[in-house]
Amino acid sequence: MSAPAHNLYLFAHAQNIILSFWLSSIPLAPLAITNTHYRILRNAEAGSYGVIAAIAYNMEQILGLVRAAKTARSPLIIQFFPWAIEASDGLLIRTAADAAKRAGVPISIHLDHAQSAAIIRRAARTLPFDSIMVDMSHHESYINLQRMQELVAYCHERHILTEAEPGRIDGGEDGVMDLAGLEACMTTPDEVEDFIATGVDALAPAFGNVHGEYGPLGPQLDFDRLGKVREKVNGRLALALHGTNGFAPEMMQRCVAAGVVKINVNRLVLEDYYTHLHASVGKKPHTQLFEEEVQKVADLTMKWIKICGSAGRA
């Protein structure tokens, strides 16, 4: 790192320490009362189970996720990529938030991989998100931390939780910037301390997991590294798991046992939906297809809810 860059990093780190001290003086009680995402994560930590955090792209998927949570009596997190804000002018997010309020079980709304300050501020200011991932991981480390501290504070002022990604979880998913080609970087315990200093509420560590699809060997996870990250965190924030495509149930349960409470899923709960849609579109009445697609999402989501141990916890 060049001398000017190093100086900027030191300045940003000092600001992080000051901000962390300030945030530590803010009582958490209001969040415990008003923020569903906060309660979901805290209860999962206390109960040693994982909560499914599923990406939704349309109405059928939203309804299927809510149906699964209600049927399984489980907490759930419905996630959206920033694409959903632009594509629907926020309508999908408002629809999901309304469905969550009517569900009778704890369901929070999370914005995943928000990679610009403008979209984060817009989401926090105008939409009913309980949590936002402040994803500055495509920047140099010192810039990442500096921008994070500002945006975390902005979200906290609006009683919105935040999530971040220390290290680089290489890959790409539909609806998020293609991250292939960026240098993969595992999370280190030292990075964890820097991120905690920003006041962020949840971390998604990189320990061999990647966004998108894995190679022929499948996921190669470094559980020793995850254990060191958890030890460093020491209950100060929640751990999230990204990059679960292709995970077997046993691997998912091992991650939960290692302390991960927020389980990001995409294809794991949507695969049957897409298979059925491909086979049935144009062959069935739209209303019939709509209902069948909702149930496909619900059935597969309930499977993973049970695997992660959150069934009956609502």
VMD Tcl script that draws the C-alpha trace (Angstrom):
set ca {
  {0.00 0.00 0.00}
  {1.40 3.44 -0.90}
  {2.14 6.02 1.81}
  {-0.88 8.24 0.96}
  {-3.19 5.23 0.90}
  {-1.77 4.02 4.21}
  {-2.36 7.42 5.79}
  {-5.94 7.42 4.54}
  {-6.42 3.97 6.00}
  {-5.09 5.08 9.41}
  {-7.38 8.10 9.34}
  {-10.39 5.95 8.45}
  {-9.48 3.45 11.16}
  {-9.31 6.22 13.76}
  {-12.74 7.42 12.65}
  {-14.05 3.87 12.95}
  {-12.85 3.64 16.55}
  {-14.55 6.94 17.42}
  {-17.76 5.86 15.68}
  {-17.70 2.48 17.41}
  {-17.42 4.18 20.81}
  {-20.33 6.46 19.91}
  {-22.48 3.59 18.68}
  {-21.73 1.56 21.80}
  {-23.43 4.30 23.83}
  {-26.68 3.94 21.87}
  {-29.13 1.71 23.76}
  {-30.18 -1.38 21.83}
  {-33.59 -1.54 23.49}
  {-35.38 0.41 20.73}
  {-34.09 -2.05 18.12}
  {-35.21 -4.98 20.24}
  {-38.69 -3.49 20.28}
  {-39.02 -2.07 16.77}
  {-36.75 -4.12 14.50}
  {-37.90 -7.61 13.55}
  {-34.54 -8.50 12.00}
  {-32.78 -7.74 15.28}
  {-35.09 -10.04 17.22}
  {-34.78 -12.81 14.61}
  {-30.98 -12.82 14.77}
  {-30.79 -12.56 18.56}
  {-33.28 -15.38 19.06}
  {-31.41 -17.57 16.58}
  {-28.15 -16.97 18.44}
  {-29.78 -17.83 21.75}
  {-31.43 -20.94 20.30}
  {-28.44 -22.11 18.22}
  {-30.39 -22.45 14.97}
  {-30.15 -20.90 11.52}
  {-32.75 -18.71 9.83}
  {-33.32 -18.93 6.09}
  {-32.71 -15.62 4.30}
  {-34.10 -16.19 0.82}
  {-33.86 -14.01 -2.27}
  {-37.16 -13.21 -3.98}
  {-37.59 -11.91 -7.52}
  {-41.38 -11.86 -7.92}
  {-44.78 -12.19 -6.27}
  {-44.98 -15.99 -6.44}
  {-41.68 -16.30 -4.62}
  {-42.69 -13.80 -1.94}
  {-45.94 -15.66 -1.30}
  {-44.19 -19.03 -1.29}
  {-41.64 -17.88 1.27}
  {-44.32 -16.45 3.54}
  {-46.40 -19.62 3.21}
  {-43.40 -21.72 4.22}
  {-42.73 -19.61 7.30}
  {-46.36 -19.73 8.38}
  {-46.69 -23.47 7.81}
  {-43.42 -24.31 9.58}
  {-44.01 -21.72 12.33}
  {-40.55 -20.39 11.62}
  {-38.87 -17.00 11.50}
  {-37.74 -16.03 8.00}
  {-35.85 -13.29 6.19}
  {-36.97 -12.21 2.71}
  {-34.13 -10.65 0.74}
  {-33.97 -8.49 -2.36}
  {-31.10 -7.37 -4.53}
  {-31.02 -3.65 -5.44}
  {-32.36 -4.68 -8.85}
  {-35.80 -5.10 -7.25}
  {-35.88 -1.46 -6.18}
  {-35.16 -0.18 -9.66}
  {-37.31 -2.71 -11.52}
  {-40.46 -2.22 -9.45}
  {-39.89 1.25 -7.98}
  {-39.91 -0.46 -4.60}
  {-43.31 -2.12 -5.07}
  {-41.96 -5.66 -4.56}
  {-40.36 -4.61 -1.28}
  {-43.53 -2.95 -0.02}
  {-45.55 -6.02 -1.01}
  {-43.19 -8.31 0.89}
  {-43.26 -6.05 3.95}
  {-47.06 -6.04 3.94}
  {-47.17 -9.84 3.59}
  {-44.67 -10.15 6.44}
  {-46.82 -8.05 8.76}
  {-49.83 -10.27 8.03}
  {-47.95 -13.57 8.44}
  {-48.26 -14.05 12.20}
  {-44.63 -15.20 12.40}
  {-41.45 -13.07 12.49}
  {-40.42 -12.15 8.93}
  {-37.93 -9.38 8.21}
  {-37.06 -7.64 4.94}
  {-33.38 -7.33 3.98}
  {-31.60 -5.59 1.10}
  {-28.70 -7.77 -0.01}
  {-25.47 -6.58 -1.64}
  {-26.30 -2.90 -1.85}
  {-23.16 -1.64 -3.57}
  {-23.71 2.10 -3.88}
  {-24.27 4.83 -1.32}
  {-27.17 6.21 -3.37}
  {-29.18 2.98 -3.34}
  {-28.46 2.40 0.37}
  {-29.66 5.88 1.31}
  {-32.72 5.56 -0.91}
  {-33.59 2.17 0.57}
  {-33.12 3.32 4.15}
  {-35.03 6.55 3.62}
  {-37.99 5.42 1.51}
  {-38.54 1.66 1.83}
  {-39.55 -0.68 4.69}
  {-36.27 -2.55 5.09}
  {-35.35 -4.00 8.47}
  {-31.75 -4.59 7.41}
  {-29.39 -3.53 4.62}
  {-26.14 -5.11 3.51}
  {-23.63 -2.30 3.06}
  {-21.46 -4.00 0.46}
  {-18.39 -1.88 -0.18}
  {-16.22 -4.98 -0.59}
  {-15.37 -4.10 -4.20}
  {-13.33 -1.15 -2.88}
  {-9.87 -1.10 -1.31}
  {-10.02 -2.03 2.37}
  {-9.53 1.46 3.80}
  {-12.17 2.94 1.47}
  {-14.51 0.06 2.29}
  {-14.27 0.81 6.01}
  {-14.58 4.56 5.62}
  {-17.71 4.37 3.46}
  {-19.18 1.66 5.64}
  {-18.95 3.73 8.82}
  {-20.90 6.56 7.19}
  {-23.61 4.30 5.76}
  {-23.93 2.14 8.88}
  {-24.56 5.30 10.90}
  {-27.11 6.48 8.31}
  {-29.01 3.19 8.60}
  {-28.82 3.08 12.39}
  {-30.32 6.56 12.61}
  {-33.36 5.04 10.91}
  {-33.39 1.94 13.15}
  {-32.20 -0.31 10.32}
  {-29.64 -3.04 10.95}
  {-26.62 -3.52 8.72}
  {-24.55 -6.37 7.33}
  {-21.11 -6.41 5.72}
  {-18.70 -8.77 4.01}
  {-15.11 -8.82 5.32}
  {-12.94 -10.51 2.74}
  {-14.09 -11.19 -0.79}
  {-16.65 -13.86 -1.58}
  {-15.90 -14.29 -5.27}
  {-18.57 -15.09 -7.83}
  {-21.86 -13.59 -8.98}
  {-25.60 -14.11 -8.68}
  {-28.55 -13.01 -10.78}
  {-29.39 -9.47 -9.73}
  {-26.03 -8.51 -8.20}
  {-22.90 -7.18 -9.90}
  {-20.79 -9.92 -11.51}
  {-17.88 -10.30 -9.13}
  {-15.94 -12.86 -11.13}
  {-12.39 -11.76 -11.78}
  {-11.94 -9.99 -8.45}
  {-9.23 -11.46 -6.32}
  {-10.60 -13.92 -3.79}
  {-9.70 -13.03 -0.23}
  {-10.48 -14.99 2.90}
  {-11.62 -13.16 6.01}
  {-8.96 -12.71 8.68}
  {-9.54 -12.15 12.42}
  {-7.86 -8.74 12.14}
  {-10.36 -7.68 9.47}
  {-13.19 -8.71 11.78}
  {-12.05 -6.21 14.41}
  {-11.91 -3.43 11.82}
  {-15.45 -4.20 10.69}
  {-16.80 -4.38 14.22}
  {-15.40 -0.89 14.76}
  {-17.79 0.44 12.09}
  {-20.80 -0.55 14.19}
  {-22.09 -3.11 11.67}
  {-24.55 -5.65 13.09}
  {-23.81 -8.79 11.06}
  {-20.80 -10.15 9.17}
  {-20.69 -12.55 6.23}
  {-17.19 -14.05 6.43}
  {-15.36 -15.50 3.45}
  {-14.06 -18.94 4.37}
  {-14.19 -20.79 1.06}
  {-17.80 -19.98 0.20}
  {-18.50 -18.21 -3.10}
  {-21.47 -16.54 -4.77}
  {-22.93 -18.42 -7.72}
  {-21.87 -21.92 -8.67}
  {-19.01 -24.01 -7.29}
  {-16.54 -26.00 -9.34}
  {-16.55 -29.78 -9.78}
  {-15.18 -30.33 -6.27}
  {-18.10 -28.47 -4.71}
  {-17.80 -26.19 -1.67}
  {-14.41 -26.38 0.06}
  {-14.99 -24.61 3.36}
  {-12.32 -23.67 5.89}
  {-14.14 -24.33 9.16}
  {-11.02 -23.59 11.18}
  {-11.08 -20.06 9.77}
  {-14.79 -19.73 10.52}
  {-14.10 -20.85 14.08}
  {-11.42 -18.19 14.51}
  {-13.77 -15.54 13.13}
  {-16.49 -16.60 15.55}
  {-14.02 -16.52 18.44}
  {-12.96 -13.00 17.46}
  {-16.56 -11.84 17.14}
  {-17.34 -13.23 20.60}
  {-21.05 -12.49 20.42}
  {-20.65 -8.84 19.44}
  {-22.54 -9.31 16.19}
  {-24.28 -12.01 14.16}
  {-22.67 -14.22 11.52}
  {-24.25 -14.63 8.09}
  {-23.54 -17.32 5.51}
  {-23.35 -16.40 1.82}
  {-22.77 -18.60 -1.21}
  {-24.85 -21.68 -0.36}
  {-25.67 -22.94 -3.86}
  {-24.85 -26.64 -3.96}
  {-24.68 -27.11 -0.19}
  {-25.71 -30.51 1.14}
  {-27.90 -30.57 4.27}
  {-25.00 -31.87 6.36}
  {-22.75 -28.99 5.32}
  {-25.46 -26.45 6.09}
  {-25.99 -27.94 9.53}
  {-22.26 -27.85 10.18}
  {-22.23 -24.14 9.37}
  {-25.10 -23.56 11.79}
  {-23.29 -25.55 14.46}
  {-20.24 -23.34 13.84}
  {-22.26 -20.27 14.83}
  {-23.83 -18.96 11.62}
  {-27.41 -17.75 12.17}
  {-28.42 -15.98 8.93}
  {-28.44 -18.43 6.02}
  {-28.55 -16.75 2.61}
  {-30.15 -18.95 -0.04}
  {-31.08 -18.47 -3.66}
  {-31.18 -21.54 -5.89}
  {-31.62 -23.88 -2.90}
  {-35.21 -22.69 -2.44}
  {-36.00 -21.60 -6.02}
  {-34.71 -24.54 -8.06}
  {-38.01 -26.46 -8.12}
  {-39.83 -23.25 -9.02}
  {-37.68 -22.72 -12.13}
  {-37.82 -26.37 -13.17}
  {-41.61 -26.44 -12.91}
  {-41.99 -23.09 -14.67}
  {-39.83 -24.24 -17.58}
  {-41.86 -27.43 -17.96}
  {-45.32 -25.86 -17.54}
  {-45.36 -22.36 -19.03}
  {-47.82 -22.13 -21.92}
  {-49.31 -25.51 -21.03}
  {-51.46 -24.59 -18.02}
  {-53.83 -21.73 -17.15}
  {-51.93 -18.84 -15.64}
  {-53.87 -18.97 -12.36}
  {-53.11 -22.67 -11.93}
  {-49.45 -22.16 -12.74}
  {-49.25 -19.23 -10.31}
  {-50.56 -21.32 -7.41}
  {-48.34 -24.27 -8.26}
  {-45.28 -22.02 -8.37}
  {-46.09 -20.56 -4.95}
  {-46.31 -24.06 -3.53}
  {-43.04 -25.16 -5.18}
  {-41.23 -22.33 -3.40}
  {-43.01 -23.09 -0.12}
  {-42.19 -26.80 -0.17}
  {-38.48 -26.38 -0.86}
  {-38.19 -23.54 1.65}
  {-39.81 -25.67 4.35}
  {-37.25 -28.39 3.67}
  {-34.37 -26.01 4.39}
  {-36.15 -24.42 7.34}
  {-36.22 -27.85 8.97}
  {-32.59 -28.54 8.06}
  {-31.47 -25.28 9.67}
  {-33.47 -25.97 12.83}
  {-35.84 -22.99 12.87}
  {-39.13 -24.91 12.41}
  {-41.43 -24.36 15.37}
  {-39.34 -21.45 16.69}
  {-41.84 -18.70 15.86}
}
mol new
graphics top color blue
foreach p $ca { graphics top sphere $p radius 0.5 }
foreach p [lrange $ca 0 end-1] q [lrange $ca 1 end] { graphics top cylinder $p $q radius 0.2 }
display resetview
